[in-house]
Amino acid sequence: MAKYQVSLIERPQDWAPAGPDDVPPHPGPLLDAVAQTDDLFSAVREAIRHNQETAKEKTGRWAVVVEPGSLGRAWRGARLCTPVSYKVTAIWWPQGWEPQSPLDVPHCVWKAQGDFGREQLSYRRALATVRSLNRQCMGQAASMWYVLMAVENEPVSHTISYDPAGAETTVEVRRLHVVRPEPAGHGDCSHCPARAFECAREDWDSLQPTITTSHTRVLPEGPV
């Protein structure tokens, strides 16, 4: 079974989407599946293509991307992946690596991840941020490099725990995708000390690490 599926839902008549991959706050049941793929971005592009073609219609069917077979909040048998948001993260500049453009992403990025930005951005804004930051890095002896991360909507794991002090802790694990924008490449790693290793020859379009977020709140005391 493919990991991602483009499915149709009924578009609410009074709903105005914020973007072509947006999802109504209370989506109805999943209807027809129009595409399946192992790649998130291929699925998102297909959903956007469908939604842009029907943009003039105020009713009809709207495309969303789901992971079938996973527990979700909107549907018990499918986890909702759209809308996709984006974050910018800093990594250590790999030793001996040289970028050809400010959007290049080194092969070994998954071994050098740093802290993720707190703010969730649109794709255009995140791309512009990465380009601007990396141009500065290329113009000086910088030790950091910035890459673009795509964040799926619903988490792959959601747990709630309680402690005797009356605190509730929520932990969510979300799937991320390291984005290598077109027409960016992987840069030049021919001077890297590990250039003979597999990472120097491995090619990829997107990688899929995860990010864990937690939130703790003190529960109000009940009536005495």
N, C-alpha and C positions, 0 to 999 in steps of 0.2 A: 504493500500500500504506500502511495506517495505521502510524504510528510505534510505537504500543504495542499489545500483544496480551495478553489474559487467557487463559492456558492452564491446563489441569489436569494434575496429576501424581498418582501414587499416594502416599497419605499413609502413612509408615512407622508400623507398629503401636505401637512403643515410643517414639515421638517426641512430646514435649510442647511445642507452640509457645509462644514468649514473647509473641506477640501475633497478631492476626488477619491481619497481612500478613507474618508470619515465614515462613522457608523452611527445610526440613530441611538439615542440613550436607552431605549427599550425596544430592541429589535424583535421582530416576530419570528416564527419558525423558519428553519432553513428549508429552501425549496430545491430547485435543480442545481446540480453541480456542473459547472461549465468547463473546468480545467483542473488537472492535478499535476503536481510537480514536486521535486525534492528541493527546489530552490525558492526561498522566500521572495526574492526580488522578482523572479519570473512571475510568480503568482500575483504579487502586488501590481506589476505592470499590466497584467491581464485584467485585473479588477479595475484599475484606473482606466484602461482603454474602454471597457464596457461602460463604466459610469460617465465618461466624457462623451461617448456616443449618445447616451440617453440624457444628457445634462439639461436639455430643453424641456424634457418631460417632468411635470410636477408629481406625477404618479408613475406607477410601473414597478419594475424590479431593479434592485440595487445590488451590486456585487460586493462581497466581503471575502476576506481570506481567513480560513480556519485551519486548525490542525485536527483532522478527524481522529476519533478514538481516544481523545484526551478530555479530561473533565474540565469544563469551563464554567463561567458564571452565567453567561447568557444561555448556553445550551449544555446539558449534561454530557452529551456525546461528542462535543467539539469545542476546542479552545479557540477563542477569537484572537487573531493576530493583528488585525488592523483596527484603528489607524496606527501606523508605525511612526514612532518619534525618534529623535536623534540626539546623541550626546557627543561631546568632544572629550577625548582623553589624551593625556601626555604619556609618552613612553621614553625610556632612555634611548638616546641615539646609539644604535649598534656600532661597535668598534669597527672601523674600516669601511663602513657603508657610506655611499654617496648618493643622494637623490638626484634625479634628472628633472623633476618638477616638484612644486610644493604640495602636490596631491599624491605623490608616490607613497607606497606603504611597503616596508621591508618584509621579506618572507618570514622572518623570525618574530613578528610582532606579538604573537601569542605567548612568547617567552619573556616579554618585556613590558607587560601592561602596568600602567600606573593608575592613579586615581581618576575616576570618572567625574566629569563635570556634573554639578547638581542640577543645572537647568536643562530642561528638555526643549529642543529646538526643532524648527522646521528643517527640511532637507536643504533648502537653498541657504538659509541662515547658517546652518552648521557647516556646509561646504565653504561658504565665504569666510567663516571663522578659521577653519583649518588652513585655507589658502593664505590668509593674512598672517596667521601666526607662523606658519612654516616659511614664508618669505623672509620674515625677520630672522628665523633660525638659520636660514641659508646665508644670510648676510653677515653673520657673526659666528664666533666659535661657540655655538650653543651645544648644550649637553642633552637637550630634550627635543622630541619630535612629536607632532600632534596627528592623531588619526580620528576618523569618523566612525561612530558606532551607531547601528540601528537597533532600536529597542522594540520588541514585540509588545502588544497591548496587554493581554491577560498573562499572569504569571504561570509558569509550569508547576510551581509548588506554592501552597499557601497554608501556613500553620499558625494556630493561636494557642498560646500557653498562659497559664496563670500561676502566680507564686503566692505563698502564704501571707505576704505583706499586702496583698490586694492589688497587684499590678498585672495588667494584661499586656502581653508582648505578641505582636504580629510580625511574622517573618515571611517575606515573599522572595521567590527566586524567579528572575526573568531571563529569558534567552536573549542574548545579544548577537549581533553580526558585525564583524569588522568589515567595513566597506572599502573597497578599492575602486574609486570612481573612474569611469571612462573619461578620457583616454589615459589615465594615470597608469604607471607600471610599478615594478618592485624596486627600482633604482639599481645601483651598481654595487654588488657585494663581492666583487672580484678581489678586493683588498682586505676582506674580512679574514681573521685568523681561522674561522671555521668554514671557509668557502668550499672545502671538500666534503662537508657534511651534507646530509639529506636536505636540511632546511634551505640550503643555497640553491637546490634544484627543484624543490617542491613549488608547484604553482597552484593558485587558488583564486576564486572570485570573491568568496566571502568565508569568514571563519565564524564559529558559533560558540563563544564562551558564555558564561552566565554571570549575572550580578545579583547579589543578595542585599535586600534592604530590610531593616527592622524598625519597628515603632513601638514604644512602650508608653502606656498611660495608666494612671492610678485610677482605679474604679471607685465611684462614689460609695460611701457607706450606706447600708440599708437602714431602714427604720429601727430604732432601739426598742 
